[in-house]
Each structure stands twice: as C-alpha cells, then as structure tokens.
Amino acid sequence: MLNISRTGQSLADMADQVRGVPARLIPYATATALTRCAKQAQTDDLPQAMRKAFDNPTSYTLNALRIEPATKNKLSARVLVKTKAMTSGNAQERYLQPEVEGGQRGSKRMENALRYAGVLSEGQFVVPGAATSLDANGNVKGADIRTILKALKNLKAVSATRSRSGQRLAKGRQLANQLFVGKPQGGNRPDGIWRREGKRLRPLFVFTNAVPTYRPRLDFSGVVQGVARKQFPAEFAKAVASMKSKGRW
C-alpha cells in the first residue's frame, strides 16, 4: 500500500559523509534501515494510529499489516494491508481501504446473500437497526448475522415486482422464527429485517438506498512517512555500526 524509499542525497554522497564505510556497503545499510522503519510502522506506529482513529479496533484489524523488505538492489520497503489471499476471514484490505482513502464501501456478505435471496434490491444497502446487538468492539454480533444467513438459505427468491411485506424467513433457531423481512404495516417504518419481541417489532437491520460512504480517518501515508523521516538516520547509523562490529569491511 505504501513504499518507504530513501530520497535526497545519492548513495555516493552518503558514502562520502560516513567516514570509513566502503561505498559498496552503503546499499546494505540503507536497505536495513528502510526495512526497520517499515517494521516499526507495521508493529507500533500504525496500530497506535488505528486505536486513535477507530473505535476499539479488533486485534484482527490491528494485525492487518505486513511488510515487504528493502534489498540492496531495491531500496524501497513496503507497508501493506493483507489481502484476501492471505486470510481465511474478511479481507482487511477490503474494509480498511475506505478508512484510508475515503469513498463508498463495497457490499458486505450479508447484503450479497439478501440480494441473492431476492430480499434486497440492487442499489440497496443494510445498516444496523435499534435491535441489533453489538460486541465489545462495536460490531454487529456474528451470531445475529449467522442466524439471518442460515434462515436465508431456505427463503425462496421474491420477484422484484412482488411486495416483500411480511415475507417470513424460514425457521432456523428460536430467534430466526421471530424474524421477518419487509416493511411493517402502520406508521412510517422502513423496509428491513425485523424481530418480533412480544407484541412489538424491532428493527435488526434497515434497508437504505443511501450508499454508505467513509471519510478518510487513518492517515496511513502520513504515519509511515513520519516514521521514515524520524527513524531513518538512527537506523542507518545502527546498521553501519552493526556491519563494522562484525568486520564486514
């Protein structure tokens, strides 16, 4: 997602300023320093920034970062977010990108399942309702989502021209038997997934035509470049000292 490259002086200029260090070893020291800067951003500075930018982020999110180290032939280290191919769960890259760059979020698994079942129209999205249970991290509880997804497996597709009002979900667990999809009669209540609690209906999820958008909240680039500017000189000096102590020249 972001490269950390050494800019400014040429390696020859750096060699002239570092007394007693052979020019051929400067690329090794530079690559080591860049990689250490990237590692610090990955394990320290970026997780700290996430804790400030996000409301109680999960460990899964905090551990979303990886690096590609610099080499003597490629003086650029990269800090990236893990992709779908690297995880069995929800790809961190998919949901972190809007938080970094802003813009519209993509469809979630439940939204795709609702569309497949004919319950959610194209262009509609799902937002948590008043009856939705949140976990300690402020996210919708997985149990609620699994209950709905399980119930949807047996829900017949509904024609786009047919009213969905009162369309019941197939019986699953006890909770699933109290759910229905549609727009309750009476009042100006929205279309969504509702749960019956006694004589009341409470919204688990509400359907909306408004595309969920995010404003940039995590200054990924600023954090990483800040680490590089602050730490590179010291890390370069440490790399040189390490090579010298090992008699590399």
Buried (B, 14 or more C-beta within 10 A) or exposed (E): BBBBBBEEEEBEEBBEEBEEBEEEBBBBBBBBBBBBBBBBBBEEBBBEBBEEBBEEBBEEBBBBBBBBBBBBEBBBBBBBBBEEEEBEEEBBBBBBBBBBEEEEBEBBEBBEBBBEBBBBEEEBBBBBBEBBEEEEEEBBEEEBBBBBBBBBEEBEEBEEEEEBEEBBBBEBEEBBBBBBBBBBEEEEBBBBBBBEEEEEBBBBBBBBEEEBEBEEBBBBBEBBBBBBEEBBEEBBEBBBEEBBEEEBE
